[in-house]
Structure formats: structure tokens, C-alpha cells
Amino acid sequence: MSDLPASAEQQSVPQHETRVARIEERHGLFSPLTWRILAVNALALFVLVAGILYLGRYKQELIHSELEAMAVQAEMYAAALSTSAVGQGDDATNRVKLEVAREMVRRLVGITGARARLFGANGQLIADSRNVRTFGSGAVQAEELPAPGEDDQLAEIMRKLTEGILSLFEGEQPLPLYVDPPVASASDYPEVRAALAGYSRGVVRVDSQGRRVLSVSVPVQRFKQVLASIMLTKNGDAIENALHAVRLDILKIFVFAFGITVLLSIYLAGVITRPLNRLARAAERVRRSKNRQFTIPDLSDRRDEIGDLSTTLRDMTETLWDRMDAIERFAADVAHEIKNPLTSLRSAVETATRLKDPERQRRLMEIIAEDVQRLDRLISDISDYSRMDAELSRAETEEVDLRVLLQTLCELYNADADGPPVKVSVPENLIVPALESRLVQVFRNLISNAITFTPEGGSVRVRAWRDKDQAVVTVEDDGPGIPPGKEEAIFNRFYTERPSGEKFGQHSGLGLSISKRIAAAHNGDLTATNRILNGEVKGAIFTLRLPLEEGA
């Protein structure tokens, strides 16, 4: 049997050490709570930046604006061509002057960066701004080369990677492929066919490298007669560059904001996790200590929830220590009270074994029986006292009508013809939330105590009334009253102040203490004073205050 507590103690030590070690591990800069705070703050920032980087509406507006600008340019070119590059043939019909049209097309778009192509009414290509000179069936084409320093491969790769990732979230419909055949005709471009039919049209495509190509085609007319179609083609590099610049600026702001978020998250976690870890460590030390050498840190000057937690933990710790002190005092009081009858019993038993006189033996046996009854009564009251808190914390209150309860109790006491009369005065509808059995115990203790001290010819008076939101019940007697200065002491455990004629040991001294605790458990209060008349003590008054039922 002696090995069991030792093994239990040996098992508890590693558990304590593990718990303390786990708390110590969380004391670092990045505790689990720090990571959670950082993740929440960073997630909100990432969602915001991702939404901004989307820029889908902004990109569509850029494309639409670019197409409109190209359409205006194409209409200006078409007007210039219809005025200067169209003449009448031998049959008096309007015809396009090929050489003039080719020269105009090449010169008109020289400063715009766009490619212009002129298709005749039959759909054949008449002029191309990239053709510098035509040699028979071949042609020399000019293309703009990238500026020096613009071929940064790493930047281009990162740019394409970013665009590829964002395109997954944009959900853009796939664009048609742009094909530039060696010998182009109107049949290769639907916008040209629409222009030859008299309608302007713009189209967005992608080339083989995935870059956007914007094209607009408008009809070249003379007196409502469609003679040709001018087609302007331009890549979407300007749009992509604008989007890339905006996204780059957003990413710069994001990096700065993310850094600030990390610092603020670490600061926020520090002012939360460090005090919590400090409180947890202190609580663990207090739990493992055998005395009051450790205390909970006082963080009430923070004036926030952690400060409130610190104050609550300190109050709770003090309450637990007070409860432990009360238990120790109660145990000492119980041991002292039980020791007296046990000493008397032992003395009587030892004496009875040596006596030969039957009469004296009988008297000793009576003393032994009285001590046994006293022990039984004392143990019963101690048991009731010790389990009362647990019972009161678990049980649910009910509505108790004080008028019915007090009248019933007084009728029971009045049934005893040997005792003083018990008079009761209680109004109707005096309802309190309480445990009826425990409330009956309080009134039985008070009325029995008053009957004990009331002399012959006196009476016990029970009165009750309403005082705002409380019910007040008083129990008065005509006895000698309470000794001066003992108005509070009479509620202490094992305090006894009995009438001179009463046999010793008839009461345990716990009745009033139990009644006081029951009143406190019901959010009420029990007090005692003397009844003074013409400067003389005429008896004692016990006053019980209980909160009324809401709405009663």
C-alpha cells in the first residue's frame, strides 16, 4: 500500500515538467498564437492585393480605349485615302490609285507604330506599311527592333509567369489566333470583310507567342461607294506594359505593407502572448507550490481584457487560498470538537471497568450513551456542513411561497403544548427563488433557537414583509438576548451559548453557521441583534433577507 502514493507522485513529476516545458517553448518570438495572428493579418492583405492585381476591368478598359483610338486613326486614314488616292478611270468609275495609296499608307502610319494594310474591293492586298519597296512579286519589309537594354530575359520570364498565374484567376475566354500569311487577302481577316461590306470592326487576337494583337478595319468610301478597306494592326505591348507598371507599383506597396503587417503582428502577439504565457507560468507555479511564495502577476494597469484576466486570476487564487485555510480551520475545529466527547468516553469506559458498585456503573453508562449521542449529532451536523456547498452549487432553485412555508412550520411547533406559542405574520405573494429544503432548515434552526431561549410565559414571533426587491423575515424571542459583542461570533462554527438549565452537549454549535451559509448561497444575508425596550434587552431578533422572484 505504501508504494502506490509514491508511484503516483513519480508519475506526476514528469507531467509537471512536460507542462512547464511546453509553456516555456511558447515563450519564443513566434509562438503558436503569434503565427495565427500573423496568418490572419497576412491573409487579409493577400486577398486585398490579389483583388487589386486582378485588374480585369482595368485591362478591358485599356483594350477598349485602344481599339477606339485605332478606329479614329483608321477613319482619318480612310478619309485621306478617299480624297487623295482615288480617281476616275476611263469608264468614269472611281478607282484606287495604287502607287499613291501605297505611298500614303506607308507615310501616314510612320509615327503611330501601327501597321496599316489596304485591301481592294476584290479582297486583294493593295498596300502594306511594312513594305519598303516591291521587287516583282517579292517585297522588302521593315520591322521595328526592340530598343537596347529591353531584352532582360529574367524580367520577361517573371512578367510572363505573373501574367500566366493571374490569367488563371481572370477566367478570360481564349482569343483567336492571329496569323500573318505571306500573301494576305480579305478572306484571312473577318474585320476586313466587314469593312468591305461597309461596316467598321475591331478584333483582338493573340499571336504564336501569346501576345495580344489588336486590329481595326474601316471602309474607304467615295460617295458611299466602298472602294477599299484600311486595316490597322497593333500589338498589345503598350497595354501589357501599362498593366505591368501598375502591378509593379502595387507589389511594391504590398511588400512595404506586408513588412509593416509582420512587425505589427509581432508587436500585437507580443502584448498578448507574453502576458498570457507569464500568467500561465505563474498559475502553474502556484498550483505546484505548497505555500504562498508564488503569486499571480498584477497586470491590472493594462486596463484591457488581459488586465481583467490577471485580476480575476489573482482574486480566484486568493479565494482558493482562503478556502484552503477555511478547510484547515474546519478540520482543526472538527478534531477539537470530536476530541472532547471521545476523551469523556475513554475516561468513563476506563472508570466503569474498575467500579464494583452497580449504581455508579449505571450512571457511567448513561454518560457514555449521552456522549455517543453527542458524537452522532456532531458527526451528522459536520457531514451536513461539509457537503452543503456542493449541494447548493448543483441544485436548481424553485419558487417558494414564504407565507405557506412559515405558516406550516409554525403550526408544527404550536402542536407541541409544552413549548411557547409561535406567532406568524406573513403577507401573501411573497415568493423567493430558493431550495425549499434548505430554506426550511434555516427557519427550523432560527425558530428552534428562539424557542430554546424563550422563558415560560413568553412567545416567539415570526414576521415577514416586502422591502423593495427583497423579502425580510424576522424571528423574535423573549429570552435574555445576545451577549454584548457576540452578534457576529454566534455565527461561527461550534460556537455555543445555551441557557443555563440546558444539558451540555445537546447542540453541536453548527446550526447558525449553516443557516448563515445557506442565506449567503441564496444571495441573501442573516444577521442578529438584540431587541431593546426602554434601554433593556428584551430578547433577540434574527433577520433574514432574501431576493424576491423577478416580477413577484
Secondary structure, DSSP 8 states (H G I E B T S, - for coil): -THHHHHHHHHHHHHHHHHHHHHHHTTSSS-HHHHHHHHHHHHHHHHHHHHHHH-HHHHHHHHHHHHHHHHHHHHHHHHHHHHHSEEE-TTS-EEE-HHHHHHHHHHHTTTT--EEEEEETTSBEEEETTEEEEETTEEEE------TT---HHHHHHHHHHHHHHHHHHT-----B----SS-BGGG-HHHHHHHTT--EEEEEE-TTS-EEEEEEEEEEETTEEEEEEEEEEETHHHHHHHHHHHHHHHHHHHHHHHHHHHHHHHHHHHHHHHHHHHHHHHHHHHH-SSSS------GGG-SHHHHHHHHHHHHHHHHHHHHHHHHHHHHHHHHHHHHHHHHHHHHHHHHHH---HHHHHHHHHHHHHHHHHHHHHHHHHHHHHHHHHHHHHS--EEEEHHHHHHHHHHHHHT-TTS--EEEE--S--EEEE-HHHHHHHHHHHHHHHHHH--TT--EEEEEEEETTEEEEEEE--S----TT-TTGGGSTT-----TTS-TTS--S-HHHHHHHHHHHTT-EEEEEEEEETTEEEEEEEEEEEE--TT-
